[in-house]
Amino acid sequence: MPYEDFKPSDPVAFKIIQNAKEFGVDLLENENLLSEFLKTATTNLKQEEREKIEEIFVKLMKIEEDVQLSK
């Protein structure tokens, strides 16, 4: 089976991966990484913790963008 035909076992992860590909967010195309994120989504995170996670992702995306621009 070609890699392009691979379907993640989790339908939520599959939809996120599709959107990540469409919008060019390589980080979110990794099913294992998504599985870990989705597992933690079932835990109760405080608003402050969610904001810190969001801040980390924003910084990672900025770093990725800066690296791409410097090439």
C-alpha positions as protocol buffer text, in pm:
chain_id: "A"
residue {
  index: 1
  type: MET
  ca { x: 0 y: 0 z: 0 }
}
residue {
  index: 2
  type: PRO
  ca { x: 146 y: 339 z: -97 }
}
residue {
  index: 3
  type: TYR
  ca { x: 212 y: 587 z: 181 }
}
residue {
  index: 4
  type: GLU
  ca { x: -46 y: 826 z: 37 }
}
residue {
  index: 5
  type: ASP
  ca { x: -318 y: 563 z: 94 }
}
residue {
  index: 6
  type: PHE
  ca { x: -236 y: 520 z: 463 }
}
residue {
  index: 7
  type: LYS
  ca { x: -532 y: 603 z: 686 }
}
residue {
  index: 8
  type: PRO
  ca { x: -480 y: 668 z: 1057 }
}
residue {
  index: 9
  type: SER
  ca { x: -678 y: 445 z: 1290 }
}
residue {
  index: 10
  type: ASP
  ca { x: -832 y: 742 z: 1474 }
}
residue {
  index: 11
  type: PRO
  ca { x: -1085 y: 937 z: 1262 }
}
residue {
  index: 12
  type: VAL
  ca { x: -1019 y: 1260 z: 1457 }
}
residue {
  index: 13
  type: ALA
  ca { x: -645 y: 1225 z: 1395 }
}
residue {
  index: 14
  type: PHE
  ca { x: -717 y: 1153 z: 1028 }
}
residue {
  index: 15
  type: LYS
  ca { x: -913 y: 1478 z: 991 }
}
residue {
  index: 16
  type: ILE
  ca { x: -642 y: 1678 z: 1169 }
}
residue {
  index: 17
  type: ILE
  ca { x: -377 y: 1525 z: 942 }
}
residue {
  index: 18
  type: GLN
  ca { x: -582 y: 1612 z: 633 }
}
residue {
  index: 19
  type: ASN
  ca { x: -613 y: 1974 z: 748 }
}
residue {
  index: 20
  type: ALA
  ca { x: -246 y: 1989 z: 843 }
}
residue {
  index: 21
  type: LYS
  ca { x: -151 y: 1878 z: 491 }
}
residue {
  index: 22
  type: GLU
  ca { x: -391 y: 2130 z: 336 }
}
residue {
  index: 23
  type: PHE
  ca { x: -251 y: 2418 z: 543 }
}
residue {
  index: 24
  type: GLY
  ca { x: 112 y: 2304 z: 535 }
}
residue {
  index: 25
  type: VAL
  ca { x: 151 y: 2235 z: 908 }
}
residue {
  index: 26
  type: ASP
  ca { x: 404 y: 1953 z: 893 }
}
residue {
  index: 27
  type: LEU
  ca { x: 421 y: 1912 z: 1270 }
}
residue {
  index: 28
  type: LEU
  ca { x: 60 y: 1793 z: 1285 }
}
residue {
  index: 29
  type: GLU
  ca { x: 98 y: 1533 z: 1011 }
}
residue {
  index: 30
  type: ASN
  ca { x: 257 y: 1292 z: 1260 }
}
residue {
  index: 31
  type: GLU
  ca { x: -8 y: 1043 z: 1379 }
}
residue {
  index: 32
  type: ASN
  ca { x: 192 y: 934 z: 1686 }
}
residue {
  index: 33
  type: LEU
  ca { x: 228 y: 1293 z: 1800 }
}
residue {
  index: 34
  type: LEU
  ca { x: -142 y: 1355 z: 1743 }
}
residue {
  index: 35
  type: SER
  ca { x: -233 y: 1043 z: 1938 }
}
residue {
  index: 36
  type: GLU
  ca { x: -43 y: 1177 z: 2238 }
}
residue {
  index: 37
  type: PHE
  ca { x: -214 y: 1515 z: 2208 }
}
residue {
  index: 38
  type: LEU
  ca { x: -555 y: 1354 z: 2177 }
}
residue {
  index: 39
  type: LYS
  ca { x: -493 y: 1136 z: 2482 }
}
residue {
  index: 40
  type: THR
  ca { x: -417 y: 1446 z: 2687 }
}
residue {
  index: 41
  type: ALA
  ca { x: -728 y: 1612 z: 2546 }
}
residue {
  index: 42
  type: THR
  ca { x: -934 y: 1370 z: 2755 }
}
residue {
  index: 43
  type: THR
  ca { x: -772 y: 1498 z: 3073 }
}
residue {
  index: 44
  type: ASN
  ca { x: -891 y: 1812 z: 3238 }
}
residue {
  index: 45
  type: LEU
  ca { x: -643 y: 2090 z: 3172 }
}
residue {
  index: 46
  type: LYS
  ca { x: -671 y: 2423 z: 3344 }
}
residue {
  index: 47
  type: GLN
  ca { x: -712 y: 2730 z: 3128 }
}
residue {
  index: 48
  type: GLU
  ca { x: -360 y: 2842 z: 3221 }
}
residue {
  index: 49
  type: GLU
  ca { x: -218 y: 2507 z: 3105 }
}
residue {
  index: 50
  type: ARG
  ca { x: -406 y: 2531 z: 2775 }
}
residue {
  index: 51
  type: GLU
  ca { x: -270 y: 2881 z: 2720 }
}
residue {
  index: 52
  type: LYS
  ca { x: 87 y: 2760 z: 2784 }
}
residue {
  index: 53
  type: ILE
  ca { x: 41 y: 2477 z: 2533 }
}
residue {
  index: 54
  type: GLU
  ca { x: -95 y: 2724 z: 2279 }
}
residue {
  index: 55
  type: GLU
  ca { x: 203 y: 2952 z: 2342 }
}
residue {
  index: 56
  type: ILE
  ca { x: 444 y: 2663 z: 2279 }
}
residue {
  index: 57
  type: PHE
  ca { x: 277 y: 2579 z: 1949 }
}
residue {
  index: 58
  type: VAL
  ca { x: 275 y: 2939 z: 1835 }
}
residue {
  index: 59
  type: LYS
  ca { x: 647 y: 2963 z: 1909 }
}
residue {
  index: 60
  type: LEU
  ca { x: 719 y: 2635 z: 1731 }
}
residue {
  index: 61
  type: MET
  ca { x: 528 y: 2750 z: 1424 }
}
residue {
  index: 62
  type: LYS
  ca { x: 716 y: 3083 z: 1429 }
}
residue {
  index: 63
  type: ILE
  ca { x: 1049 y: 2900 z: 1450 }
}
residue {
  index: 64
  type: GLU
  ca { x: 949 y: 2674 z: 1163 }
}
residue {
  index: 65
  type: GLU
  ca { x: 844 y: 2977 z: 955 }
}
residue {
  index: 66
  type: ASP
  ca { x: 1171 y: 3159 z: 1029 }
}
residue {
  index: 67
  type: VAL
  ca { x: 1376 y: 2853 z: 931 }
}
residue {
  index: 68
  type: GLN
  ca { x: 1187 y: 2821 z: 604 }
}
residue {
  index: 69
  type: LEU
  ca { x: 1239 y: 3190 z: 525 }
}
residue {
  index: 70
  type: SER
  ca { x: 1610 y: 3167 z: 593 }
}
residue {
  index: 71
  type: LYS
  ca { x: 1660 y: 2891 z: 335 }
}
